[in-house]
Amino acid sequence: MERLQVSPSGHFLVTESGRPFFWLGDTAWELFHRSAREEARRYLENRRLKGFTVIQAVALAEFDGLHTPNRYGHVPLLGDDPTRPNEAYFQYVDDVVRMAEAQGLYVGLLPTWGDKVTPLWGVGPAVFDEQNARVYGHFLGQRYRDQPNLVWILGGDRPAVAGEADYRPIWRAMAAGIDQATGGLALMTYHPSGGNSTSAWLHDEPWLDLNMMQSGHGAGRDTPVWDRIAHDYGLKPVKPTLDGEPNYEDHPVSPWPTWNPANGYFRDYDVRKQLYRSVFAGGCGVTYGHHSIWQMFEPGRSPITYPERDWTEALDRPGACQVQHLRRLMESRPFLTRIPDQGLLLSDPGAGAQHGQATRDADGSYAFVYVPQAGQSVEVDLRNLSGCRVKAWWYDPRTGAAALLGEFDRAGPQHFTTPGAGPDWVLVLDDAAQPFAAPGQHE
């Protein structure tokens, strides 16, 4: 595997050889803490087969990760001291990272959950200061400096600044330790608390290579993730951006902190809407998550906010099976020259559940429009595309199937109405002179 880096344009990720990389993440936060080897192997193989590219997991885990041992009876730190890591615990982290590499997967490694730095809520305890954070970061960086399949994710569901409390010096120190030990090869971001983006506190930090937001689970089904991604996409200096924790499949919809299941659960449709709209708004990728998998819930464990099923059953839920079609669609057209463009839509893009989102190639060779509802019409300005004629398709985000609508003169506005089934669809518009395969397919 090749290491990842930021593309020359600043908006995307590529491998060292310049190959485009689409971040299709999964949150397995408790993977190192709660899994056994064969369980981890099963999970990683399942995710590879479904097209995932990044697994987000935490070394010092959320659920009493300092004191409750992993499946092999080991805690991560001796005496809660970040300068005294427990070799036996980190040998299992090594194993899982290498398993992921063998499956062609990158690991978005969180050195710690945020409650070990930012004691606003959670079990904690907060054990980090600037000095030991740098030592711990150096330890991890040195340990994994030759591991090409790592992306470093600081934070862990916490703000970097909370009121008058500024935790950035600790995160800077940890980042500096990682950077020094890896010889500057570490690609780093930060996982913020729900409803926030790293851009609010960290955009100008030199160690932050890409912005990450968490649209989260507490603001209803259609929080305007597209606006937040568009904001970060437009910042200077340019950095890639993505939603690293949207609504989880099978998570209660109701607002935090009540999470009342009587108000319903996020299902695959809710997941698809947010994933497609965030990517089309400018995301370099996106992360999926399942409410049982992130906590690795199974009988005998205390459930966190009403999981419906154990994590092994959740591996093959509809949303998890469908996200590969987003990756395939994005990779079936020129990748590194894509731009968001709501100017394609002459009709009202709508709000909330009806909001449609458009993206296209900078030279107009293709465009995608996500249309969230069955029977919903959009008016598209075909003059934003290139060529004399435009080939139109409907792409099904549930199955990855593409249906050709026909060709149209690139003369101006054109109306399109989604099929009655669905509910959601992607309108794909190609310059008919381009030698593109069907959407989601590769030559």
C-alpha positions as a Markdown table, in Angstrom:
| # | Residue | x | y | z |
|---|---|---|---|---|
| 1 | Met | 0.0 | 0.0 | 0.0 |
| 2 | Glu | 1.0 | 3.6 | -0.6 |
| 3 | Arg | 0.8 | 6.4 | 2.0 |
| 4 | Leu | -1.9 | 9.0 | 1.5 |
| 5 | Gln | -1.3 | 12.7 | 0.9 |
| 6 | Val | -3.2 | 15.8 | -0.1 |
| 7 | Ser | -3.7 | 16.3 | -3.9 |
| 8 | Pro | -2.1 | 19.3 | -5.6 |
| 9 | Ser | -5.4 | 21.1 | -5.8 |
| 10 | Gly | -5.8 | 20.8 | -2.0 |
| 11 | His | -9.3 | 19.4 | -2.2 |
| 12 | Phe | -8.7 | 15.7 | -2.4 |
| 13 | Leu | -6.6 | 12.8 | -1.2 |
| 14 | Val | -4.2 | 10.8 | -3.4 |
| 15 | Thr | -1.7 | 8.1 | -2.9 |
| 16 | Glu | 2.0 | 8.8 | -3.1 |
| 17 | Ser | 2.0 | 8.0 | -6.8 |
| 18 | Gly | -0.9 | 10.4 | -7.4 |
| 19 | Arg | -3.7 | 7.9 | -7.7 |
| 20 | Pro | -7.1 | 9.4 | -6.5 |
| 21 | Phe | -8.3 | 8.1 | -3.2 |
| 22 | Phe | -11.9 | 8.2 | -2.1 |
| 23 | Trp | -12.4 | 8.1 | 1.7 |
| 24 | Leu | -15.2 | 5.7 | 2.4 |
| 25 | Gly | -14.9 | 5.3 | 6.2 |
| 26 | Asp | -16.5 | 3.2 | 8.8 |
| 27 | Thr | -16.5 | 4.0 | 12.5 |
| 28 | Ala | -15.3 | 1.0 | 14.5 |
| 29 | Trp | -14.3 | 3.1 | 17.5 |
| 30 | Glu | -14.0 | 0.2 | 19.9 |
| 31 | Leu | -12.3 | -2.2 | 17.6 |
| 32 | Phe | -9.0 | -2.4 | 19.5 |
| 33 | His | -10.7 | -2.4 | 22.9 |
| 34 | Arg | -13.6 | -4.8 | 22.4 |
| 35 | Ser | -12.6 | -7.2 | 19.6 |
| 36 | Ala | -10.7 | -10.5 | 19.6 |
| 37 | Arg | -8.5 | -11.3 | 16.6 |
| 38 | Glu | -10.9 | -13.5 | 14.7 |
| 39 | Glu | -13.7 | -10.9 | 15.2 |
| 40 | Ala | -11.4 | -8.1 | 13.9 |
| 41 | Arg | -10.5 | -10.3 | 10.9 |
| 42 | Arg | -14.1 | -11.0 | 10.1 |
| 43 | Tyr | -15.0 | -7.3 | 10.5 |
| 44 | Leu | -12.2 | -6.1 | 8.3 |
| 45 | Glu | -12.8 | -8.6 | 5.5 |
| 46 | Asn | -16.5 | -7.7 | 5.5 |
| 47 | Arg | -15.7 | -4.0 | 5.1 |
| 48 | Arg | -13.2 | -4.7 | 2.3 |
| 49 | Leu | -15.8 | -6.7 | 0.4 |
| 50 | Lys | -18.3 | -3.8 | 0.8 |
| 51 | Gly | -15.8 | -1.3 | -0.7 |
| 52 | Phe | -14.8 | 0.6 | 2.4 |
| 53 | Thr | -11.4 | 2.2 | 2.4 |
| 54 | Val | -10.8 | 3.6 | 5.9 |
| 55 | Ile | -11.5 | 2.1 | 9.3 |
| 56 | Gln | -11.7 | 4.7 | 12.2 |
| 57 | Ala | -10.7 | 3.2 | 15.5 |
| 58 | Val | -9.3 | 4.5 | 18.9 |
| 59 | Ala | -6.2 | 3.4 | 20.8 |
| 60 | Leu | -7.3 | 4.7 | 24.2 |
| 61 | Ala | -11.0 | 3.9 | 23.9 |
| 62 | Glu | -14.1 | 5.7 | 25.0 |
| 63 | Phe | -15.7 | 3.2 | 27.3 |
| 64 | Asp | -13.4 | 3.2 | 30.3 |
| 65 | Gly | -10.7 | 2.5 | 27.9 |
| 66 | Leu | -7.9 | 3.1 | 30.5 |
| 67 | His | -9.2 | 0.7 | 33.1 |
| 68 | Thr | -11.4 | -1.9 | 31.4 |
| 69 | Pro | -9.0 | -4.4 | 29.7 |
| 70 | Asn | -9.2 | -5.4 | 26.1 |
| 71 | Arg | -10.3 | -8.9 | 25.2 |
| 72 | Tyr | -6.8 | -10.3 | 26.2 |
| 73 | Gly | -6.8 | -8.7 | 29.6 |
| 74 | His | -4.5 | -5.8 | 28.9 |
| 75 | Val | -5.0 | -2.0 | 29.6 |
| 76 | Pro | -3.2 | 0.5 | 27.4 |
| 77 | Leu | -1.3 | 2.5 | 29.9 |
| 78 | Leu | 0.6 | 1.5 | 33.1 |
| 79 | Gly | -0.7 | 3.6 | 36.0 |
| 80 | Asp | -2.8 | 5.8 | 33.6 |
| 81 | Asp | 0.6 | 7.3 | 32.5 |
| 82 | Pro | 0.8 | 8.2 | 28.7 |
| 83 | Thr | 4.6 | 7.9 | 29.0 |
| 84 | Arg | 4.2 | 4.3 | 30.1 |
| 85 | Pro | 2.3 | 2.4 | 27.3 |
| 86 | Asn | 1.6 | -1.2 | 27.9 |
| 87 | Glu | 3.4 | -3.2 | 25.2 |
| 88 | Ala | 1.0 | -6.2 | 25.4 |
| 89 | Tyr | -2.0 | -3.9 | 24.7 |
| 90 | Phe | -0.3 | -2.2 | 21.7 |
| 91 | Gln | 0.8 | -5.5 | 20.2 |
| 92 | Tyr | -2.9 | -6.2 | 19.6 |
| 93 | Val | -3.2 | -2.7 | 18.0 |
| 94 | Asp | -0.3 | -3.7 | 15.8 |
| 95 | Asp | -2.0 | -6.9 | 14.8 |
| 96 | Val | -5.3 | -5.2 | 13.8 |
| 97 | Val | -3.5 | -2.4 | 11.8 |
| 98 | Arg | -1.6 | -5.1 | 9.9 |
| 99 | Met | -4.7 | -7.1 | 9.3 |
| 100 | Ala | -6.2 | -4.0 | 7.8 |
| 101 | Glu | -3.2 | -3.5 | 5.6 |
| 102 | Ala | -3.5 | -7.1 | 4.4 |
| 103 | Gln | -7.1 | -6.3 | 3.4 |
| 104 | Gly | -6.1 | -3.1 | 1.5 |
| 105 | Leu | -7.7 | -0.9 | 4.2 |
| 106 | Tyr | -6.4 | 2.3 | 5.8 |
| 107 | Val | -6.8 | 2.9 | 9.5 |
| 108 | Gly | -7.9 | 6.3 | 10.7 |
| 109 | Leu | -6.1 | 5.9 | 14.1 |
| 110 | Leu | -7.2 | 8.0 | 17.0 |
| 111 | Pro | -4.4 | 8.1 | 19.6 |
| 112 | Thr | -7.0 | 8.7 | 22.3 |
| 113 | Trp | -10.7 | 9.4 | 22.8 |
| 114 | Gly | -11.2 | 13.1 | 23.6 |
| 115 | Asp | -12.3 | 12.5 | 27.2 |
| 116 | Lys | -8.7 | 11.7 | 28.1 |
| 117 | Val | -7.8 | 15.3 | 27.2 |
| 118 | Thr | -11.0 | 17.3 | 27.4 |
| 119 | Pro | -12.9 | 16.3 | 30.6 |
| 120 | Leu | -16.3 | 17.8 | 29.6 |
| 121 | Trp | -18.2 | 14.5 | 29.8 |
| 122 | Gly | -17.4 | 10.8 | 29.6 |
| 123 | Val | -15.6 | 8.4 | 31.8 |
| 124 | Gly | -12.1 | 9.8 | 31.3 |
| 125 | Pro | -10.0 | 10.3 | 33.3 |
| 126 | Ala | -8.2 | 13.3 | 31.7 |
| 127 | Val | -4.5 | 12.2 | 31.8 |
| 128 | Phe | -2.8 | 14.3 | 29.2 |
| 129 | Asp | -0.8 | 17.5 | 29.5 |
| 130 | Glu | 1.5 | 19.1 | 26.9 |
| 131 | Gln | 4.6 | 17.2 | 28.0 |
| 132 | Asn | 3.2 | 13.7 | 28.1 |
| 133 | Ala | 1.0 | 14.2 | 25.0 |
| 134 | Arg | 4.2 | 14.9 | 23.0 |
| 135 | Val | 5.9 | 11.8 | 24.5 |
| 136 | Tyr | 2.8 | 9.6 | 23.7 |
| 137 | Gly | 2.5 | 11.0 | 20.2 |
| 138 | His | 6.2 | 10.3 | 19.6 |
| 139 | Phe | 5.7 | 6.7 | 20.9 |
| 140 | Leu | 2.9 | 6.1 | 18.4 |
| 141 | Gly | 4.6 | 7.8 | 15.6 |
| 142 | Gln | 7.8 | 5.8 | 16.1 |
| 143 | Arg | 5.9 | 2.6 | 16.4 |
| 144 | Tyr | 4.0 | 3.1 | 13.2 |
| 145 | Arg | 6.4 | 5.2 | 11.1 |
| 146 | Asp | 6.8 | 2.4 | 8.6 |
| 147 | Gln | 3.1 | 1.5 | 8.4 |
| 148 | Pro | 1.8 | 3.0 | 5.2 |
| 149 | Asn | -1.9 | 2.5 | 5.8 |
| 150 | Leu | -2.4 | 5.0 | 8.6 |
| 151 | Val | -4.2 | 8.3 | 8.8 |
| 152 | Trp | -3.9 | 10.1 | 12.1 |
| 153 | Ile | -7.1 | 11.4 | 13.7 |
| 154 | Leu | -6.6 | 13.5 | 16.8 |
| 155 | Gly | -9.6 | 14.6 | 19.0 |
| 156 | Gly | -12.2 | 12.1 | 19.6 |
| 157 | Asp | -15.7 | 13.6 | 19.8 |
| 158 | Arg | -14.6 | 16.7 | 21.7 |
| 159 | Pro | -14.1 | 20.4 | 20.9 |
| 160 | Ala | -10.6 | 21.7 | 20.8 |
| 161 | Val | -11.8 | 24.9 | 22.5 |
| 162 | Ala | -14.7 | 25.0 | 25.0 |
| 163 | Gly | -15.5 | 28.4 | 26.4 |
| 164 | Glu | -12.4 | 29.7 | 28.0 |
| 165 | Ala | -10.7 | 26.3 | 28.1 |
| 166 | Asp | -8.3 | 25.9 | 25.2 |
| 167 | Tyr | -7.1 | 22.3 | 24.7 |
| 168 | Arg | -5.2 | 23.1 | 21.5 |
| 169 | Pro | -1.7 | 23.2 | 23.1 |
| 170 | Ile | -2.2 | 19.5 | 24.2 |
| 171 | Trp | -3.3 | 18.4 | 20.7 |
| 172 | Arg | -0.4 | 20.5 | 19.1 |
| 173 | Ala | 2.0 | 18.7 | 21.4 |
| 174 | Met | 0.6 | 15.3 | 20.4 |
| 175 | Ala | 0.7 | 16.2 | 16.8 |
| 176 | Ala | 4.3 | 17.4 | 17.1 |
| 177 | Gly | 5.4 | 14.1 | 18.6 |
| 178 | Ile | 3.8 | 12.1 | 15.8 |
| 179 | Asp | 5.2 | 14.4 | 13.2 |
| 180 | Gln | 8.7 | 14.3 | 14.6 |
| 181 | Ala | 8.7 | 10.5 | 14.9 |
| 182 | Thr | 7.3 | 9.9 | 11.4 |
| 183 | Gly | 9.7 | 12.4 | 9.7 |
| 184 | Gly | 6.8 | 14.6 | 8.6 |
| 185 | Leu | 5.0 | 11.7 | 6.8 |
| 186 | Ala | 1.9 | 11.7 | 9.0 |
| 187 | Leu | -1.4 | 12.8 | 7.4 |
| 188 | Met | -3.4 | 14.3 | 10.2 |
| 189 | Thr | -6.9 | 15.5 | 11.0 |
| 190 | Tyr | -9.1 | 15.8 | 14.0 |
| 191 | His | -12.5 | 14.3 | 15.0 |
| 192 | Pro | -14.7 | 17.1 | 16.6 |
| 193 | Ser | -17.8 | 16.9 | 18.7 |
| 194 | Gly | -21.2 | 16.7 | 17.2 |
| 195 | Gly | -22.4 | 19.6 | 15.0 |
| 196 | Asn | -18.9 | 21.0 | 14.7 |
| 197 | Ser | -16.0 | 21.1 | 12.2 |
| 198 | Thr | -12.3 | 21.3 | 12.8 |
| 199 | Ser | -12.4 | 24.6 | 10.8 |
| 200 | Ala | -13.9 | 26.3 | 13.8 |
| 201 | Trp | -10.7 | 25.9 | 15.9 |
| 202 | Leu | -7.9 | 24.3 | 13.8 |
| 203 | His | -8.1 | 25.3 | 10.2 |
| 204 | Asp | -4.9 | 27.4 | 10.4 |
| 205 | Glu | -2.9 | 24.8 | 12.4 |
| 206 | Pro | 0.0 | 23.6 | 10.3 |
| 207 | Trp | -0.4 | 20.0 | 11.5 |
| 208 | Leu | -4.0 | 19.8 | 10.3 |
| 209 | Asp | -3.9 | 18.4 | 6.7 |
| 210 | Leu | -7.7 | 18.0 | 6.2 |
| 211 | Asn | -10.8 | 19.3 | 7.9 |
| 212 | Met | -13.3 | 16.9 | 9.4 |
| 213 | Met | -16.8 | 17.6 | 10.6 |
| 214 | Gln | -19.3 | 15.6 | 12.6 |
| 215 | Ser | -22.8 | 16.3 | 11.4 |
| 216 | Gly | -23.8 | 13.7 | 14.0 |
| 217 | His | -27.1 | 12.2 | 15.2 |
| 218 | Gly | -28.7 | 14.8 | 17.2 |
| 219 | Ala | -30.2 | 17.3 | 14.8 |
| 220 | Gly | -32.8 | 15.3 | 12.9 |
| 221 | Arg | -32.8 | 13.5 | 9.6 |
| 222 | Asp | -31.7 | 16.3 | 7.3 |
| 223 | Thr | -29.2 | 18.5 | 9.1 |
| 224 | Pro | -27.7 | 20.8 | 6.3 |
| 225 | Val | -24.4 | 19.0 | 6.0 |
| 226 | Trp | -24.1 | 20.4 | 2.5 |
| 227 | Asp | -23.8 | 24.0 | 3.9 |
| 228 | Arg | -21.1 | 23.0 | 6.3 |
| 229 | Ile | -19.0 | 21.1 | 3.8 |
| 230 | Ala | -19.4 | 24.0 | 1.3 |
| 231 | His | -18.1 | 26.4 | 4.0 |
| 232 | Asp | -15.0 | 24.4 | 4.6 |
| 233 | Tyr | -14.4 | 23.7 | 0.9 |
| 234 | Gly | -14.2 | 27.5 | 0.4 |
| 235 | Leu | -11.7 | 28.3 | 3.1 |
| 236 | Lys | -8.1 | 29.4 | 2.6 |
| 237 | Pro | -5.6 | 27.8 | 2.7 |
| 238 | Val | -7.4 | 25.1 | 0.8 |
| 239 | Lys | -7.7 | 21.8 | 2.6 |
| 240 | Pro | -9.8 | 18.6 | 1.9 |
| 241 | Thr | -12.9 | 18.3 | 3.9 |
| 242 | Leu | -15.3 | 15.4 | 4.8 |
| 243 | Asp | -18.0 | 14.4 | 7.2 |
| 244 | Gly | -16.3 | 11.9 | 9.5 |
| 245 | Glu | -19.4 | 11.0 | 11.5 |
| 246 | Pro | -22.9 | 11.5 | 10.0 |
| 247 | Asn | -26.1 | 9.9 | 11.2 |
| 248 | Tyr | -25.5 | 6.2 | 12.0 |
| 249 | Glu | -27.7 | 3.6 | 10.5 |
| 250 | Asp | -30.1 | 2.2 | 13.1 |
| 251 | His | -29.4 | 5.1 | 15.6 |
| 252 | Pro | -32.4 | 6.7 | 17.3 |
| 253 | Val | -33.3 | 10.0 | 15.6 |
| 254 | Ser | -34.4 | 12.0 | 18.6 |
| 255 | Pro | -32.3 | 14.9 | 19.8 |
| 256 | Trp | -29.4 | 14.4 | 22.2 |
| 257 | Pro | -29.3 | 13.5 | 25.0 |
| 258 | Thr | -32.7 | 11.8 | 25.1 |
| 259 | Trp | -32.4 | 9.4 | 22.1 |
| 260 | Asn | -36.0 | 8.2 | 22.5 |
| 261 | Pro | -36.5 | 5.2 | 20.1 |
| 262 | Ala | -40.2 | 6.0 | 19.9 |
| 263 | Asn | -39.2 | 8.8 | 17.6 |
| 264 | Gly | -37.8 | 6.4 | 15.1 |
| 265 | Tyr | -34.3 | 5.3 | 13.8 |
| 266 | Phe | -32.1 | 6.5 | 11.0 |
| 267 | Arg | -32.4 | 3.9 | 8.2 |
| 268 | Asp | -30.5 | 3.4 | 5.0 |
| 269 | Tyr | -32.3 | 6.2 | 3.1 |
| 270 | Asp | -31.4 | 8.7 | 5.8 |
| 271 | Val | -27.8 | 7.6 | 5.6 |
| 272 | Arg | -27.7 | 7.8 | 1.8 |
| 273 | Lys | -29.1 | 11.3 | 1.7 |
| 274 | Gln | -26.4 | 12.7 | 4.0 |
| 275 | Leu | -23.5 | 10.8 | 2.4 |
| 276 | Tyr | -24.3 | 11.8 | -1.2 |
| 277 | Arg | -25.1 | 15.4 | -0.4 |
| 278 | Ser | -21.9 | 15.9 | 1.6 |
| 279 | Val | -19.7 | 14.4 | -1.1 |
| 280 | Phe | -21.4 | 16.4 | -3.9 |
| 281 | Ala | -21.0 | 19.6 | -1.8 |
| 282 | Gly | -17.3 | 19.1 | -2.0 |
| 283 | Gly | -16.3 | 16.3 | 0.4 |
| 284 | Cys | -13.2 | 14.3 | -0.5 |
| 285 | Gly | -15.1 | 11.3 | 0.8 |
| 286 | Val | -17.4 | 10.5 | 3.7 |
| 287 | Thr | -17.7 | 8.1 | 6.7 |
| 288 | Tyr | -20.6 | 5.6 | 7.2 |
| 289 | Gly | -21.4 | 4.3 | 10.7 |
| 290 | His | -23.6 | 1.8 | 12.3 |
| 291 | His | -24.9 | 2.3 | 15.8 |
| 292 | Ser | -24.1 | -1.3 | 16.9 |
| 293 | Ile | -20.8 | -1.6 | 15.2 |
| 294 | Trp | -19.1 | 1.6 | 16.6 |
| 295 | Gln | -19.7 | 0.3 | 20.1 |
| 296 | Met | -19.3 | -3.4 | 19.1 |
| 297 | Phe | -22.5 | -4.2 | 21.0 |
| 298 | Glu | -23.2 | -7.8 | 21.8 |
| 299 | Pro | -25.1 | -9.7 | 24.5 |
| 300 | Gly | -23.4 | -9.1 | 27.9 |
| 301 | Arg | -22.4 | -5.6 | 27.1 |
| 302 | Ser | -24.3 | -2.5 | 28.4 |
| 303 | Pro | -26.1 | -1.0 | 25.4 |
| 304 | Ile | -25.4 | 2.6 | 24.6 |
| 305 | Thr | -28.6 | 4.5 | 23.5 |
| 306 | Tyr | -30.8 | 1.6 | 22.4 |
| 307 | Pro | -29.0 | -0.5 | 19.8 |
| 308 | Glu | -31.4 | -2.9 | 18.0 |
| 309 | Arg | -29.1 | -5.7 | 17.2 |
| 310 | Asp | -25.6 | -7.0 | 17.9 |
| 311 | Trp | -22.6 | -5.8 | 15.8 |
| 312 | Thr | -22.2 | -9.0 | 13.9 |
| 313 | Glu | -25.8 | -8.9 | 12.6 |
| 314 | Ala | -25.3 | -5.2 | 11.8 |
| 315 | Leu | -22.4 | -5.9 | 9.4 |
| 316 | Asp | -24.8 | -6.5 | 6.5 |
| 317 | Arg | -27.4 | -3.9 | 7.1 |
| 318 | Pro | -28.8 | -2.2 | 3.9 |
| 319 | Gly | -26.9 | 1.0 | 4.3 |
| 320 | Ala | -23.6 | -0.7 | 4.8 |
| 321 | Cys | -24.2 | -2.7 | 1.6 |
| 322 | Gln | -25.2 | 0.4 | -0.4 |
| 323 | Val | -22.3 | 2.8 | 0.3 |
| 324 | Gln | -20.0 | 1.1 | -2.1 |
| 325 | His | -22.2 | 2.4 | -4.9 |
| 326 | Leu | -21.3 | 6.0 | -4.0 |
| 327 | Arg | -17.6 | 5.1 | -4.2 |
| 328 | Arg | -18.0 | 3.4 | -7.5 |
| 329 | Leu | -19.9 | 6.3 | -9.0 |
| 330 | Met | -17.3 | 8.8 | -7.9 |
| 331 | Glu | -14.5 | 6.6 | -9.3 |
| 332 | Ser | -16.2 | 6.1 | -12.6 |
| 333 | Arg | -15.6 | 9.7 | -13.7 |
| 334 | Pro | -12.6 | 12.1 | -13.6 |
| 335 | Phe | -12.0 | 12.4 | -9.9 |
| 336 | Leu | -9.5 | 15.2 | -9.1 |
| 337 | Thr | -11.1 | 17.9 | -11.2 |
| 338 | Arg | -14.6 | 17.6 | -9.7 |
| 339 | Ile | -16.1 | 20.8 | -8.2 |
| 340 | Pro | -19.4 | 21.5 | -6.4 |
| 341 | Asp | -21.8 | 23.5 | -8.6 |
| 342 | Gln | -25.3 | 24.3 | -7.4 |
| 343 | Gly | -25.4 | 26.7 | -10.4 |
| 344 | Leu | -26.4 | 23.6 | -12.4 |
| 345 | Leu | -29.8 | 23.7 | -10.8 |
| 346 | Leu | -32.1 | 26.3 | -12.3 |
| 347 | Ser | -34.9 | 25.0 | -10.1 |
| 348 | Asp | -35.0 | 25.6 | -6.4 |
| 349 | Pro | -32.6 | 23.0 | -4.8 |
| 350 | Gly | -35.0 | 22.7 | -1.9 |
| 351 | Ala | -34.4 | 22.4 | 1.8 |
| 352 | Gly | -34.3 | 19.6 | 4.3 |
| 353 | Ala | -35.6 | 16.3 | 3.0 |
| 354 | Gln | -36.1 | 17.8 | -0.5 |
| 355 | His | -32.6 | 19.3 | -0.9 |
| 356 | Gly | -30.9 | 18.4 | -4.1 |
| 357 | Gln | -27.1 | 18.7 | -4.5 |
| 358 | Ala | -25.1 | 19.0 | -7.7 |
| 359 | Thr | -21.4 | 18.5 | -8.6 |
| 360 | Arg | -19.6 | 18.4 | -11.9 |
| 361 | Asp | -16.2 | 18.2 | -13.6 |
| 362 | Ala | -14.5 | 21.5 | -13.8 |
| 363 | Asp | -14.3 | 21.2 | -17.6 |
| 364 | Gly | -17.9 | 20.1 | -17.8 |
| 365 | Ser | -17.3 | 16.6 | -19.1 |
| 366 | Tyr | -19.9 | 15.2 | -16.6 |
| 367 | Ala | -22.2 | 16.2 | -13.8 |
| 368 | Phe | -24.1 | 14.5 | -10.9 |
| 369 | Val | -27.2 | 15.7 | -9.2 |
| 370 | Tyr | -28.5 | 13.9 | -6.1 |
| 371 | Val | -32.3 | 14.1 | -6.1 |
| 372 | Pro | -33.7 | 12.8 | -2.8 |
| 373 | Gln | -37.4 | 12.0 | -3.5 |
| 374 | Ala | -39.4 | 9.9 | -5.9 |
| 375 | Gly | -41.3 | 12.0 | -8.5 |
| 376 | Gln | -39.2 | 15.1 | -7.7 |
| 377 | Ser | -38.3 | 17.3 | -10.7 |
| 378 | Val | -35.2 | 19.3 | -11.3 |
| 379 | Glu | -34.4 | 21.8 | -14.0 |
| 380 | Val | -30.7 | 21.6 | -15.0 |
| 381 | Asp | -28.7 | 24.1 | -17.0 |
| 382 | Leu | -27.0 | 21.9 | -19.6 |
| 383 | Arg | -24.8 | 24.8 | -20.7 |
| 384 | Asn | -22.6 | 24.1 | -17.7 |
| 385 | Leu | -21.5 | 21.0 | -19.5 |
| 386 | Ser | -19.2 | 20.6 | -22.5 |
| 387 | Gly | -19.8 | 19.2 | -25.9 |
| 388 | Cys | -22.8 | 19.5 | -28.3 |
| 389 | Arg | -24.9 | 16.7 | -26.8 |
| 390 | Val | -25.5 | 15.4 | -23.3 |
| 391 | Lys | -26.1 | 11.8 | -22.4 |
| 392 | Ala | -28.4 | 11.4 | -19.3 |
| 393 | Trp | -28.7 | 8.5 | -16.9 |
| 394 | Trp | -30.5 | 7.7 | -13.7 |
| 395 | Tyr | -28.2 | 6.0 | -11.2 |
| 396 | Asp | -29.8 | 3.9 | -8.4 |
| 397 | Pro | -27.9 | 4.5 | -5.1 |
| 398 | Arg | -29.5 | 1.3 | -3.6 |
| 399 | Thr | -28.2 | -1.1 | -6.3 |
| 400 | Gly | -25.6 | 0.7 | -8.4 |
| 401 | Ala | -27.6 | 0.1 | -11.5 |
| 402 | Ala | -27.7 | 2.8 | -14.2 |
| 403 | Ala | -30.6 | 3.4 | -16.7 |
| 404 | Leu | -30.0 | 5.4 | -19.8 |
| 405 | Leu | -32.5 | 8.2 | -20.5 |
| 406 | Gly | -31.2 | 9.3 | -23.8 |
| 407 | Glu | -29.3 | 12.2 | -25.3 |
| 408 | Phe | -30.2 | 15.9 | -25.3 |
| 409 | Asp | -28.9 | 19.0 | -27.1 |
| 410 | Arg | -26.7 | 21.1 | -24.8 |
| 411 | Ala | -28.8 | 24.1 | -25.6 |
| 412 | Gly | -30.1 | 25.3 | -22.2 |
| 413 | Pro | -32.5 | 24.2 | -19.5 |
| 414 | Gln | -33.8 | 20.6 | -19.3 |
| 415 | His | -36.3 | 19.1 | -16.9 |
| 416 | Phe | -35.8 | 15.7 | -15.3 |
| 417 | Thr | -38.2 | 13.9 | -13.0 |
| 418 | Thr | -37.0 | 10.9 | -10.8 |
| 419 | Pro | -38.7 | 7.5 | -11.4 |
| 420 | Gly | -41.6 | 6.6 | -9.1 |
| 421 | Ala | -39.6 | 4.0 | -7.3 |
| 422 | Gly | -36.8 | 4.9 | -5.1 |
| 423 | Pro | -37.1 | 7.3 | -3.3 |
| 424 | Asp | -33.7 | 8.8 | -4.1 |
| 425 | Trp | -31.8 | 8.9 | -7.4 |
| 426 | Val | -28.6 | 10.4 | -8.9 |
| 427 | Leu | -29.0 | 12.2 | -12.3 |
| 428 | Val | -25.8 | 11.6 | -14.3 |
| 429 | Leu | -25.1 | 13.9 | -17.2 |
| 430 | Asp | -22.2 | 13.2 | -19.5 |
| 431 | Asp | -20.7 | 15.0 | -22.5 |
| 432 | Ala | -21.9 | 12.4 | -25.1 |
| 433 | Ala | -18.5 | 12.7 | -26.9 |
| 434 | Gln | -16.7 | 11.4 | -23.8 |
| 435 | Pro | -15.8 | 7.7 | -23.7 |
| 436 | Phe | -17.3 | 7.1 | -20.3 |
| 437 | Ala | -18.7 | 3.7 | -19.2 |
| 438 | Ala | -22.1 | 3.6 | -17.6 |
| 439 | Pro | -22.1 | 5.3 | -14.2 |
| 440 | Gly | -20.5 | 3.2 | -11.5 |
| 441 | Gln | -18.7 | 1.1 | -14.1 |
| 442 | His | -15.1 | 1.3 | -15.3 |
| 443 | Glu | -13.7 | 0.6 | -18.7 |
